[in-house]
């Protein structure tokens, strides 16, 4: 395995992708929104928000079965899958990894459902980051899964989705949920990890270095933030939830000074 730090193995560019709220039910067919992670990582990792309505089929939004790593988080509805001959039903906020959704693996689904999917493509760069293909994990949601104190902020709680253990702590996926307002937000800081943040509920106002003005992250909005980039969640709603994928799982959080302001057109 390479001795380079993981963040050096995965160069990432900043990307901000806003998606409108997805349609649900009725005559809606398949939808598939790219979340910019492929462009940010030179197609080492990719991410999408996908789903179907009553007139759609899973075959229209099937996963890439050749991917080296697959992580899926249910956003809406429910789906029943066949895992080694046993059936497992996943509902909103449940997650599964190393199990692509295809016409062969999905037994049934609600008339409409949607999911977030992150994959590492089967390429040399992904295999350098993950030398061994991760094991499968299933993470079912529940009140006891959200824990205060397992992350860097006391005003958030954190839910571990099992990916860190399955990947030897090379990748972490967690749900972050606001517990209370915090005057001044998180303050300017940086991490030595690359991060994809996806809004699940509510909103947050984010300052990011080299970006003019603030970035509003609402439900369905994704941000790819490179390692060591300064950022600040200056405010957020009481119902703010976000899914965060972090490479690597163990990282620092360093308080930083605010960067020079960026003017439109710079």
FIVEX-831314 format. One line per field, with one value per residue (C-alpha): residue in three letters; x, y, z. Coordinates in steps of 0.001 Angstrom, whole numbers, plus 500000, padded with zeros to 6 digits. Layout:
BEGIN
code (ALA, ...);
c1 (X, ...);
c2 (Y, ...);
c3 (Z, ...);
This chain:
BEGIN
code (UNK, UNK, UNK, UNK, UNK, UNK, UNK, UNK, UNK, UNK, UNK, UNK, UNK, UNK, UNK, UNK, UNK, UNK, UNK, UNK, UNK, UNK, UNK, UNK, UNK, UNK, UNK, UNK, UNK, UNK, UNK, UNK, UNK, UNK, UNK, UNK, UNK, UNK, UNK, UNK, UNK, UNK, UNK, UNK, UNK, UNK, UNK, UNK, UNK, UNK, UNK, UNK, UNK, UNK, UNK, UNK, UNK, UNK, UNK, UNK, UNK, UNK, UNK, UNK, UNK, UNK, UNK, UNK, UNK, UNK, UNK, UNK, UNK, UNK, UNK, UNK, UNK, UNK, UNK, UNK, UNK, UNK, UNK, UNK, UNK, UNK, UNK, UNK, UNK, UNK, UNK, UNK, UNK, UNK, UNK, UNK, UNK, UNK, UNK, UNK, UNK, UNK, UNK, UNK, UNK, UNK, UNK, UNK, UNK, UNK, UNK, UNK, UNK, UNK, UNK, UNK, UNK, UNK, UNK, UNK, UNK, UNK, UNK, UNK, UNK, UNK, UNK, UNK, UNK, UNK, UNK, UNK, UNK, UNK, UNK, UNK, UNK, UNK, UNK, UNK, UNK, UNK, UNK, UNK, UNK, UNK, UNK, UNK, UNK, UNK, UNK, UNK, UNK, UNK, UNK, UNK, UNK, UNK, UNK, UNK, UNK, UNK, UNK, UNK, UNK, UNK, UNK, UNK, UNK, UNK, UNK, UNK, UNK, UNK, UNK, UNK, UNK, UNK, UNK, UNK, UNK, UNK, UNK, UNK, UNK, UNK, UNK, UNK, UNK, UNK, UNK, UNK, UNK, UNK, UNK, UNK, UNK, UNK, UNK, UNK, UNK, UNK, UNK, UNK, UNK, UNK, UNK, UNK, UNK, UNK, UNK, UNK, UNK, UNK, UNK, UNK, UNK, UNK, UNK, UNK, UNK, UNK, UNK, UNK, UNK, UNK, UNK, UNK, UNK, UNK, UNK, UNK, UNK, UNK, UNK, UNK, UNK, UNK, UNK, UNK, UNK, UNK, UNK, UNK, UNK, UNK, UNK, UNK, UNK, UNK, UNK, UNK, UNK, UNK, UNK, UNK, UNK, UNK, UNK, UNK, UNK, UNK, UNK, UNK, UNK, UNK);
c1 (500000, 501194, 502677, 501227, 498491, 495026, 494251, 497279, 496023, 492669, 493131, 489746, 488396, 485635, 482202, 478790, 475752, 472195, 469359, 465682, 463491, 462812, 459324, 457557, 454870, 452341, 453531, 457138, 459682, 463391, 465496, 469265, 471119, 474910, 476323, 479642, 481928, 483207, 484254, 485803, 487908, 488716, 486242, 487821, 484605, 481166, 477920, 474312, 470816, 468527, 465061, 461861, 458184, 455208, 455943, 459670, 461699, 464917, 466534, 466469, 468657, 470672, 474013, 477346, 478089, 481763, 482486, 485167, 483113, 479370, 477465, 473685, 471537, 467734, 466230, 462532, 460269, 461403, 463028, 463381, 466566, 467751, 471031, 472465, 468991, 467578, 465297, 466055, 463788, 465427, 463500, 464292, 467584, 468745, 472025, 473833, 477308, 478865, 475421, 474464, 470815, 469906, 466917, 468477, 469114, 465948, 462935, 460370, 460108, 457465, 455700, 458303, 461679, 464976, 468503, 471951, 474706, 478482, 480810, 484567, 485132, 487212, 490395, 494003, 493529, 490560, 492422, 495378, 493074, 491215, 493702, 491154, 487553, 485433, 483023, 479261, 477494, 473845, 472986, 469353, 468234, 467001, 466934, 469838, 472067, 472433, 475032, 476287, 480020, 481183, 482201, 483938, 480835, 478693, 475771, 475490, 474829, 476447, 475326, 478013, 476931, 479487, 481699, 484746, 485037, 484403, 487127, 489797, 488975, 489922, 486393, 483782, 480130, 478021, 474822, 475214, 472118, 471681, 470830, 470647, 471560, 475115, 475815, 478560, 478208, 481215, 483740, 486357, 488214, 489760, 490256, 492965, 490363, 488403, 484658, 481355, 478478, 474878, 471895, 469182, 466930, 466729, 469470, 472916, 474700, 478336, 481356, 484045, 487420, 487788, 483989, 482333, 479415, 477783, 476732, 473261, 473035, 469469, 467875, 469520, 472484, 476004, 479394, 482741, 485321, 489065, 491334, 492717, 490209, 488869, 485106, 482521, 478917, 477870, 474225, 471850, 468208, 467016, 466128, 469447, 470689, 473563, 475220, 479000, 481465, 485018, 488327, 490048, 487871, 490371, 491063, 491920, 489752, 491878, 490535, 491606, 491486, 488962, 490475, 490522, 487056, 486445, 484653, 482369, 484391, 487716);
c2 (500000, 503536, 505445, 508734, 510321, 509470, 513108, 513188, 510087, 511763, 515287, 517007, 520216, 522244, 521552, 522854, 521200, 522327, 519988, 520858, 518680, 515463, 514597, 511802, 509315, 509775, 509300, 510214, 507943, 507610, 510562, 510655, 513768, 513899, 515454, 516629, 514230, 512656, 516018, 516937, 513725, 513097, 510182, 508241, 508629, 509493, 510383, 510698, 511220, 508795, 507325, 506349, 507166, 504944, 504614, 503931, 500756, 499994, 498933, 502581, 503679, 500513, 500796, 500275, 496702, 496972, 499661, 498916, 500459, 501194, 502998, 503620, 505665, 505543, 509025, 508243, 505212, 501649, 498818, 495094, 493439, 489848, 489364, 485875, 484366, 486374, 489387, 492701, 495749, 499162, 502325, 506026, 506709, 503088, 502436, 499565, 499276, 496886, 496014, 497662, 498181, 496280, 494460, 491246, 492438, 494497, 492297, 495081, 498775, 501291, 503171, 505887, 505824, 507618, 507135, 508675, 506533, 507010, 504725, 504391, 503296, 500210, 502093, 502132, 505322, 503859, 500615, 502597, 504311, 501050, 498218, 495633, 495634, 496562, 494162, 494637, 496623, 497355, 500279, 500536, 503831, 504183, 506770, 505072, 505369, 509179, 509974, 513302, 513361, 511030, 513947, 517299, 519415, 519148, 520922, 518115, 514436, 511835, 508505, 506147, 504129, 501330, 502178, 503170, 499737, 497987, 499994, 499861, 503504, 504658, 506012, 507206, 507918, 509501, 511457, 514764, 516233, 519620, 519522, 523241, 526573, 527773, 531489, 532094, 528574, 526278, 529040, 528891, 525575, 522943, 519170, 516975, 514905, 515239, 515482, 515163, 516778, 516153, 517966, 515646, 518112, 521780, 524165, 525472, 528635, 527903, 530073, 528361, 529823, 530972, 531264, 534664, 535026, 532200, 528778, 527680, 523930, 522730, 519310, 517620, 520000, 518545, 520075, 518469, 520133, 519422, 518580, 521585, 524072, 526532, 526615, 527711, 526632, 530083, 529192, 526269, 525396, 523345, 520501, 520478, 516996, 516167, 513011, 513322, 511038, 511599, 510252, 509189, 508391, 509758, 513444, 516615, 519695, 522842, 526285, 528740, 532449, 533617, 533788, 537061, 537799, 536865, 539377, 538339, 538221, 537419);
c3 (500000, 499268, 502203, 500921, 503058, 501783, 501063, 498748, 496930, 496223, 494882, 494990, 493530, 495119, 493633, 494696, 493108, 493819, 492881, 493073, 495217, 493398, 492175, 493970, 493029, 490262, 486714, 487442, 485778, 486570, 487679, 488073, 489274, 489174, 492381, 490956, 492807, 489601, 488229, 491590, 491822, 488154, 488175, 491010, 493026, 491657, 493420, 492306, 493624, 491845, 492099, 490368, 490534, 489939, 486222, 486549, 486965, 488812, 485530, 484421, 487349, 487984, 489777, 488057, 489144, 488185, 490821, 493410, 496229, 496465, 499202, 499048, 501449, 501135, 500958, 500448, 500184, 500717, 498792, 499448, 498262, 497991, 499853, 499456, 499366, 502277, 501914, 503606, 503505, 503599, 504433, 504444, 506291, 506095, 504279, 502597, 501117, 498614, 497280, 493968, 493090, 489917, 488460, 489821, 493391, 494012, 494741, 495154, 495898, 496931, 494104, 494496, 496177, 495898, 497128, 497312, 495826, 496083, 494167, 493748, 490184, 489446, 488597, 489784, 491820, 493742, 494429, 495771, 498252, 499018, 498416, 499594, 498482, 501538, 503192, 502972, 505675, 506483, 508762, 509873, 511384, 514955, 517772, 519544, 516469, 516756, 519401, 520740, 521342, 518574, 516359, 516758, 517559, 520696, 519004, 516413, 516931, 514708, 513280, 512038, 508985, 509381, 506414, 508480, 510049, 506711, 504956, 507649, 508460, 504978, 504314, 506801, 506114, 508820, 509297, 511137, 512787, 514466, 518155, 518835, 517331, 517828, 517719, 515182, 513802, 513698, 513098, 510363, 510378, 508132, 508088, 506601, 504761, 501541, 502111, 500312, 502224, 501094, 502597, 503903, 505701, 506599, 505545, 506430, 505332, 504560, 503961, 501870, 500973, 497360, 497062, 496812, 499208, 501117, 499890, 500966, 501436, 501383, 500987, 497989, 497709, 497575, 498329, 497567, 499822, 499341, 502259, 504170, 502689, 505211, 505701, 508247, 508810, 510001, 510651, 510224, 510821, 513781, 511407, 509544, 508638, 506320, 505120, 505101, 503334, 504542, 503242, 505493, 508519, 511047, 510584, 512435, 512940, 513063, 513919, 511218, 510541, 507991, 504495, 502531, 501113, 497496, 495298, 492460, 489286, 491000);
